[in-house]
Amino acid sequence: MTLLQAAEGGTGMLNIIMMIAIFAVFYFFMIRPQQKKAKELEKYKEGIAKGDQIVTIGGIHGKVTSVQDTTVVIAVEDGKLRIEKSALSIDASTMLNAK
């Protein structure tokens, strides 16, 4: 009976160690990279300046003509659009250089 109880106690500790290991894998391979990417995107949005080429999350390509606190005015082929900074996706020049 005592031998059986000792084996069960070891299994419980092994389960806890495995749960911690699974959490660590999720953190380093999923959560941490997403946080890093979100910080980079936020830094990019704050650094938008007049003349930058941008792409919105809706796929609209344009050139920044003015920047306000929460909005950006971009020039597109047929005119100008005012969009929220939260709708900015990536730097168009970065996307073009990646190809």
MILUMMI-929951 format. One record per residue: residue number from 1; residue in three letters; y, z, x of N, C-alpha, C, O, CB in turn. Coordinates in Angstrom, 1 decimal. Glycine has a CB too. Layout:
BEGIN
(NUM, "ALA", (Y, Z, X), (Y, Z, X), (Y, Z, X), (Y, Z, X), (Y, Z, X))
...
//
This chain:
BEGIN
(1, "MET", (-1.2, 0.0, 0.8), (0.0, 0.0, 0.0), (1.3, 0.0, 0.9), (2.2, -0.7, 0.6), (0.0, 1.2, -0.9))
(2, "THR", (1.3, 0.8, 1.9), (2.4, 0.8, 2.8), (2.7, -0.5, 3.5), (3.8, -0.9, 3.7), (2.3, 2.0, 3.8))
(3, "LEU", (1.6, -1.1, 3.9), (1.7, -2.4, 4.6), (2.3, -3.5, 3.7), (3.1, -4.3, 4.1), (0.3, -2.9, 5.1))
(4, "LEU", (1.9, -3.4, 2.4), (2.4, -4.4, 1.4), (3.9, -4.2, 1.2), (4.7, -5.1, 1.1), (1.7, -4.2, 0.1))
(5, "GLN", (4.4, -2.9, 1.2), (5.8, -2.6, 1.0), (6.6, -3.1, 2.2), (7.7, -3.6, 2.0), (6.0, -1.1, 0.8))
(6, "ALA", (6.1, -2.9, 3.4), (6.8, -3.4, 4.6), (7.0, -4.9, 4.6), (8.0, -5.4, 5.0), (6.0, -2.9, 5.9))
(7, "ALA", (6.0, -5.6, 4.2), (6.0, -7.0, 4.2), (7.1, -7.5, 3.1), (7.8, -8.5, 3.4), (4.7, -7.6, 3.8))
(8, "GLU", (7.2, -6.8, 2.0), (8.2, -7.2, 1.0), (9.6, -6.9, 1.5), (10.5, -7.7, 1.3), (7.9, -6.4, -0.3))
(9, "GLY", (9.8, -5.9, 2.2), (11.1, -5.5, 2.8), (11.5, -6.6, 3.8), (12.7, -7.0, 3.8), (11.1, -4.2, 3.5))
(10, "GLY", (10.6, -7.1, 4.6), (10.9, -8.1, 5.6), (11.3, -9.4, 4.9), (12.1, -10.2, 5.4), (9.7, -8.4, 6.5))
(11, "THR", (10.6, -9.8, 3.8), (10.9, -11.0, 3.0), (12.3, -10.9, 2.4), (13.0, -11.9, 2.4), (9.8, -11.2, 2.0))
(12, "GLY", (12.7, -9.8, 1.9), (14.0, -9.6, 1.4), (15.1, -9.8, 2.4), (16.1, -10.5, 2.1), (14.2, -8.2, 0.8))
(13, "MET", (14.9, -9.3, 3.6), (15.9, -9.5, 4.7), (15.9, -11.0, 5.1), (17.0, -11.5, 5.4), (15.5, -8.6, 5.9))
(14, "LEU", (14.8, -11.6, 5.1), (14.7, -13.1, 5.4), (15.4, -13.9, 4.4), (16.1, -14.8, 4.7), (13.3, -13.5, 5.6))
(15, "ASN", (15.3, -13.5, 3.1), (16.0, -14.2, 2.1), (17.5, -14.1, 2.2), (18.3, -15.0, 2.0), (15.6, -13.7, 0.7))
(16, "ILE", (18.0, -12.9, 2.6), (19.4, -12.7, 2.8), (19.9, -13.5, 4.0), (21.0, -14.1, 3.9), (19.7, -11.2, 3.0))
(17, "ILE", (19.2, -13.5, 5.0), (19.6, -14.3, 6.2), (19.6, -15.8, 5.8), (20.5, -16.5, 6.3), (18.6, -14.1, 7.4))
(18, "MET", (18.7, -16.3, 5.1), (18.7, -17.7, 4.7), (19.9, -18.0, 3.8), (20.5, -19.1, 3.9), (17.4, -18.0, 3.9))
(19, "MET", (20.2, -17.1, 2.9), (21.4, -17.3, 2.0), (22.7, -17.4, 2.8), (23.5, -18.3, 2.6), (21.5, -16.2, 1.0))
(20, "ILE", (22.8, -16.5, 3.8), (24.0, -16.6, 4.7), (24.0, -17.9, 5.5), (25.1, -18.5, 5.6), (24.0, -15.4, 5.7))
(21, "ALA", (22.8, -18.3, 6.0), (22.8, -19.6, 6.7), (23.2, -20.8, 5.8), (23.9, -21.7, 6.3), (21.4, -19.8, 7.3))
(22, "ILE", (22.7, -20.8, 4.6), (23.1, -21.9, 3.7), (24.6, -21.9, 3.4), (25.2, -22.9, 3.4), (22.3, -21.7, 2.3))
(23, "PHE", (25.1, -20.7, 3.2), (26.6, -20.6, 3.0), (27.3, -21.1, 4.2), (28.3, -21.8, 4.0), (27.0, -19.2, 2.6))
(24, "ALA", (26.9, -20.7, 5.4), (27.6, -21.2, 6.6), (27.5, -22.7, 6.7), (28.5, -23.3, 7.1), (26.9, -20.5, 7.8))
(25, "VAL", (26.4, -23.3, 6.4), (26.3, -24.8, 6.5), (27.2, -25.4, 5.5), (27.9, -26.4, 5.8), (24.8, -25.2, 6.2))
(26, "PHE", (27.3, -24.9, 4.3), (28.2, -25.5, 3.3), (29.6, -25.3, 3.7), (30.4, -26.2, 3.5), (28.0, -24.7, 1.9))
(27, "TYR", (30.0, -24.2, 4.3), (31.3, -23.9, 4.7), (31.7, -24.9, 5.8), (32.8, -25.6, 5.7), (31.5, -22.5, 5.2))
(28, "PHE", (30.9, -25.1, 6.9), (31.3, -25.9, 8.0), (31.1, -27.4, 7.7), (31.8, -28.2, 8.4), (30.4, -25.5, 9.2))
(29, "PHE", (30.3, -27.8, 6.8), (30.1, -29.2, 6.6), (30.8, -29.7, 5.3), (30.9, -30.9, 5.1), (28.7, -29.5, 6.5))
(30, "MET", (31.2, -28.8, 4.4), (31.9, -29.3, 3.2), (33.2, -28.7, 2.9), (34.2, -29.4, 2.8), (31.0, -29.0, 2.0))
(31, "ILE", (33.3, -27.4, 2.9), (34.6, -26.7, 2.6), (35.6, -26.9, 3.6), (36.8, -27.3, 3.3), (34.3, -25.2, 2.3))
(32, "ARG", (35.3, -26.6, 4.9), (36.3, -26.7, 6.0), (36.9, -28.1, 6.2), (38.1, -28.2, 6.3), (35.6, -26.2, 7.3))
(33, "PRO", (36.1, -29.1, 6.2), (36.6, -30.5, 6.3), (37.6, -30.9, 5.2), (38.6, -31.5, 5.4), (35.6, -31.5, 6.4))
(34, "GLN", (37.2, -30.4, 4.0), (38.1, -30.7, 2.8), (39.4, -30.0, 3.0), (40.5, -30.6, 2.6), (37.4, -30.3, 1.5))
(35, "GLN", (39.4, -28.7, 3.4), (40.6, -28.0, 3.6), (41.5, -28.7, 4.7), (42.7, -28.8, 4.6), (40.3, -26.5, 4.0))
(36, "LYS", (40.9, -29.1, 5.8), (41.6, -29.8, 6.8), (42.2, -31.1, 6.3), (43.4, -31.4, 6.7), (40.6, -30.1, 8.0))
(37, "LYS", (41.5, -31.9, 5.6), (42.0, -33.1, 5.0), (43.2, -32.8, 4.1), (44.2, -33.6, 4.1), (40.9, -33.9, 4.3))
(38, "ALA", (43.1, -31.8, 3.3), (44.1, -31.5, 2.3), (45.4, -31.1, 3.1), (46.5, -31.4, 2.7), (43.7, -30.3, 1.4))
(39, "LYS", (45.3, -30.3, 4.2), (46.4, -29.9, 5.0), (47.1, -31.1, 5.6), (48.3, -31.2, 5.6), (46.0, -28.9, 6.0))
(40, "GLU", (46.3, -32.1, 6.1), (46.8, -33.3, 6.7), (47.6, -34.1, 5.7), (48.6, -34.7, 6.0), (45.7, -34.1, 7.3))
(41, "LEU", (47.0, -34.3, 4.5), (47.7, -35.0, 3.4), (49.0, -34.4, 3.0), (50.0, -35.1, 2.8), (46.7, -35.1, 2.2))
(42, "GLU", (49.0, -33.0, 2.9), (50.2, -32.3, 2.5), (51.3, -32.5, 3.6), (52.5, -32.7, 3.3), (50.0, -30.8, 2.4))
(43, "LYS", (50.9, -32.5, 4.9), (51.8, -32.7, 6.0), (52.4, -34.1, 5.9), (53.5, -34.3, 6.2), (51.1, -32.4, 7.4))
(44, "TYR", (51.5, -35.1, 5.6), (51.9, -36.5, 5.5), (53.0, -36.6, 4.4), (54.0, -37.3, 4.5), (50.7, -37.4, 5.2))
(45, "LYS", (52.7, -36.0, 3.2), (53.6, -36.1, 2.1), (55.0, -35.5, 2.4), (56.0, -36.0, 2.0), (53.0, -35.4, 0.9))
(46, "GLU", (55.0, -34.4, 3.2), (56.3, -33.8, 3.5), (57.0, -34.6, 4.6), (58.2, -34.5, 4.7), (56.0, -32.4, 4.1))
(47, "GLY", (56.3, -35.4, 5.3), (56.9, -36.2, 6.4), (57.3, -37.6, 6.0), (57.7, -38.4, 6.8), (56.0, -36.3, 7.5))
(48, "ILE", (57.2, -37.9, 4.7), (57.6, -39.3, 4.2), (59.1, -39.5, 4.4), (59.9, -38.6, 4.1), (57.2, -39.4, 2.7))
(49, "ALA", (59.4, -40.7, 5.0), (60.8, -41.0, 5.2), (61.1, -42.4, 4.7), (60.2, -43.2, 4.5), (61.1, -40.9, 6.7))
(50, "LYS", (62.4, -42.7, 4.6), (62.8, -44.0, 4.2), (62.3, -45.1, 5.2), (62.3, -44.9, 6.4), (64.4, -44.1, 4.1))
(51, "GLY", (61.7, -46.2, 4.6), (61.2, -47.2, 5.4), (59.7, -47.2, 5.6), (59.1, -48.1, 6.1), (61.8, -47.3, 6.7))
(52, "ASP", (59.0, -46.1, 5.3), (57.6, -45.9, 5.4), (56.8, -46.8, 4.4), (57.3, -46.9, 3.3), (57.1, -44.4, 5.3))
(53, "GLN", (55.7, -47.4, 4.8), (54.8, -48.1, 3.9), (53.8, -47.1, 3.4), (53.3, -46.3, 4.1), (54.1, -49.3, 4.7))
(54, "ILE", (53.7, -47.1, 2.0), (52.8, -46.1, 1.4), (51.8, -46.8, 0.4), (52.0, -47.9, 0.0), (53.6, -45.0, 0.7))
(55, "VAL", (50.8, -46.0, 0.0), (49.9, -46.4, -1.0), (49.7, -45.2, -1.9), (49.5, -44.1, -1.5), (48.5, -46.9, -0.4))
(56, "THR", (49.8, -45.5, -3.2), (49.7, -44.4, -4.2), (48.2, -44.2, -4.5), (47.4, -45.0, -4.2), (50.5, -44.6, -5.5))
(57, "ILE", (47.9, -43.1, -5.2), (46.5, -42.9, -5.6), (46.0, -43.9, -6.7), (44.8, -44.1, -6.9), (46.3, -41.5, -6.2))
(58, "GLY", (47.0, -44.6, -7.3), (46.7, -45.6, -8.3), (46.6, -47.0, -7.6), (46.2, -48.0, -8.2), (47.8, -45.7, -9.3))
(59, "GLY", (46.8, -47.1, -6.3), (46.6, -48.3, -5.5), (47.9, -49.1, -5.4), (47.8, -50.3, -5.0), (45.6, -49.1, -6.2))
(60, "ILE", (49.0, -48.6, -5.8), (50.3, -49.4, -5.6), (50.8, -49.3, -4.2), (50.9, -48.2, -3.7), (51.3, -48.8, -6.6))
(61, "HIS", (51.0, -50.4, -3.6), (51.6, -50.5, -2.3), (53.1, -50.7, -2.3), (53.5, -51.4, -3.2), (50.9, -51.6, -1.4))
(62, "GLY", (53.8, -50.0, -1.5), (55.3, -50.1, -1.5), (55.9, -49.6, -0.2), (55.2, -49.0, 0.6), (55.8, -49.5, -2.7))
(63, "LYS", (57.2, -49.8, -0.2), (58.0, -49.3, 1.0), (59.0, -48.3, 0.4), (59.7, -48.5, -0.6), (58.7, -50.5, 1.7))
(64, "VAL", (59.1, -47.1, 1.0), (60.0, -46.0, 0.6), (61.4, -46.4, 0.8), (61.8, -46.8, 1.9), (59.6, -44.7, 1.3))
(65, "THR", (62.2, -46.3, -0.3), (63.6, -46.6, -0.2), (64.5, -45.3, -0.3), (65.6, -45.3, 0.3), (64.1, -47.5, -1.3))
(66, "SER", (64.0, -44.3, -0.9), (64.6, -43.0, -0.9), (63.6, -41.9, -1.2), (62.6, -42.1, -1.8), (65.8, -42.9, -1.9))
(67, "VAL", (64.0, -40.7, -0.7), (63.1, -39.5, -0.9), (63.9, -38.4, -1.4), (65.0, -38.0, -0.9), (62.4, -39.1, 0.5))
(68, "GLN", (63.4, -37.8, -2.5), (63.9, -36.5, -3.1), (63.0, -35.4, -2.9), (62.0, -35.5, -2.1), (64.3, -36.7, -4.6))
(69, "ASP", (63.2, -34.2, -3.5), (62.4, -33.1, -3.3), (60.9, -33.3, -3.7), (60.0, -33.1, -3.0), (62.9, -31.9, -4.0))
(70, "THR", (60.8, -33.8, -5.0), (59.4, -34.0, -5.5), (59.1, -35.4, -5.8), (57.9, -35.8, -6.1), (59.2, -33.2, -6.7))
(71, "THR", (60.0, -36.3, -5.7), (59.8, -37.8, -6.0), (60.2, -38.7, -4.9), (60.9, -38.3, -3.9), (60.6, -38.2, -7.3))
(72, "VAL", (59.7, -39.9, -4.9), (59.9, -40.9, -3.9), (60.2, -42.2, -4.7), (59.5, -42.5, -5.7), (58.7, -41.1, -2.9))
(73, "VAL", (61.2, -42.9, -4.3), (61.5, -44.3, -4.9), (60.9, -45.3, -3.9), (61.3, -45.3, -2.7), (63.0, -44.5, -5.2))
(74, "ILE", (60.1, -46.2, -4.4), (59.5, -47.2, -3.5), (59.9, -48.6, -4.1), (60.0, -48.8, -5.3), (58.0, -47.1, -3.5))
(75, "ALA", (60.0, -49.5, -3.1), (60.3, -50.9, -3.5), (58.9, -51.6, -3.5), (58.1, -51.5, -2.6), (61.2, -51.6, -2.4))
(76, "VAL", (58.7, -52.3, -4.6), (57.5, -53.1, -4.8), (57.9, -54.5, -5.0), (59.1, -54.8, -5.0), (56.6, -52.6, -6.0))
(77, "GLU", (57.0, -55.4, -5.1), (57.3, -56.9, -5.2), (58.4, -57.2, -6.3), (59.3, -58.0, -6.0), (56.1, -57.6, -5.4))
(78, "ASP", (58.3, -56.6, -7.5), (59.1, -57.0, -8.6), (60.2, -55.9, -8.9), (60.9, -56.0, -9.9), (58.3, -57.2, -9.8))
(79, "GLY", (60.5, -55.0, -8.0), (61.5, -54.0, -8.3), (61.3, -52.7, -7.6), (60.7, -52.7, -6.5), (61.6, -53.8, -9.8))
(80, "LYS", (61.7, -51.6, -8.2), (61.5, -50.3, -7.7), (60.8, -49.4, -8.6), (60.9, -49.6, -9.9), (62.9, -49.7, -7.3))
(81, "LEU", (60.1, -48.4, -8.1), (59.4, -47.4, -8.9), (59.7, -46.0, -8.3), (59.9, -45.8, -7.1), (57.9, -47.7, -8.8))
(82, "ARG", (59.8, -45.1, -9.3), (60.0, -43.7, -8.9), (58.6, -43.0, -9.1), (58.1, -43.1, -10.2), (61.1, -43.0, -9.7))
(83, "ILE", (58.1, -42.4, -8.1), (56.8, -41.8, -8.2), (56.9, -40.3, -7.7), (57.7, -40.0, -6.9), (55.7, -42.6, -7.5))
(84, "GLU", (55.9, -39.5, -8.1), (55.8, -38.1, -7.6), (55.2, -38.2, -6.3), (54.3, -39.0, -6.0), (55.0, -37.3, -8.6))
(85, "LYS", (55.6, -37.2, -5.4), (55.0, -37.1, -4.1), (53.5, -36.8, -4.2), (52.7, -37.2, -3.3), (55.7, -36.1, -3.2))
(86, "SER", (53.1, -36.1, -5.2), (51.7, -35.8, -5.4), (50.8, -37.0, -5.7), (49.6, -36.9, -5.5), (51.5, -34.8, -6.6))
(87, "ALA", (51.5, -38.1, -6.0), (50.7, -39.4, -6.3), (50.5, -40.2, -5.0), (49.9, -41.3, -5.0), (51.4, -40.2, -7.3))
(88, "LEU", (51.1, -39.7, -3.9), (50.9, -40.5, -2.6), (49.5, -40.3, -2.1), (48.9, -39.2, -2.2), (52.0, -40.1, -1.6))
(89, "SER", (48.9, -41.3, -1.5), (47.6, -41.3, -1.1), (47.5, -41.3, 0.5), (47.1, -40.4, 1.1), (46.8, -42.3, -1.7))
(90, "ILE", (47.8, -42.5, 1.0), (47.7, -42.7, 2.4), (48.8, -43.5, 3.0), (49.6, -44.1, 2.2), (46.3, -43.4, 2.8))
(91, "ASP", (48.9, -43.5, 4.3), (49.9, -44.4, 5.0), (49.3, -45.8, 5.1), (48.3, -46.0, 5.6), (50.3, -43.8, 6.4))
(92, "ALA", (50.0, -46.7, 4.6), (49.5, -48.1, 4.5), (49.3, -48.7, 5.9), (48.4, -49.4, 6.2), (50.5, -49.0, 3.8))
(93, "SER", (50.2, -48.3, 6.9), (50.1, -48.8, 8.2), (48.8, -48.3, 8.9), (48.1, -48.9, 9.7), (51.3, -48.5, 9.1))
(94, "THR", (48.4, -47.0, 8.6), (47.2, -46.4, 9.1), (46.0, -47.1, 8.5), (45.0, -47.4, 9.2), (47.1, -44.9, 8.7))
(95, "MET", (46.1, -47.5, 7.2), (45.0, -48.2, 6.6), (44.8, -49.6, 7.2), (43.7, -50.0, 7.4), (45.2, -48.3, 5.1))
(96, "LEU", (45.9, -50.3, 7.4), (45.8, -51.6, 8.0), (45.3, -51.6, 9.4), (44.6, -52.5, 9.8), (47.2, -52.3, 7.9))
(97, "ASN", (45.7, -50.6, 10.2), (45.3, -50.5, 11.6), (43.8, -50.1, 11.7), (43.1, -50.4, 12.7), (46.1, -49.4, 12.3))
(98, "ALA", (43.2, -49.5, 10.6), (41.8, -49.1, 10.6), (40.9, -50.3, 10.5), (39.7, -50.2, 10.9), (41.5, -48.1, 9.5))
(99, "LYS", (41.4, -51.4, 9.9), (40.5, -52.5, 9.7), (40.2, -53.3, 10.9), (39.5, -54.3, 10.9), (41.1, -53.4, 8.6))
//
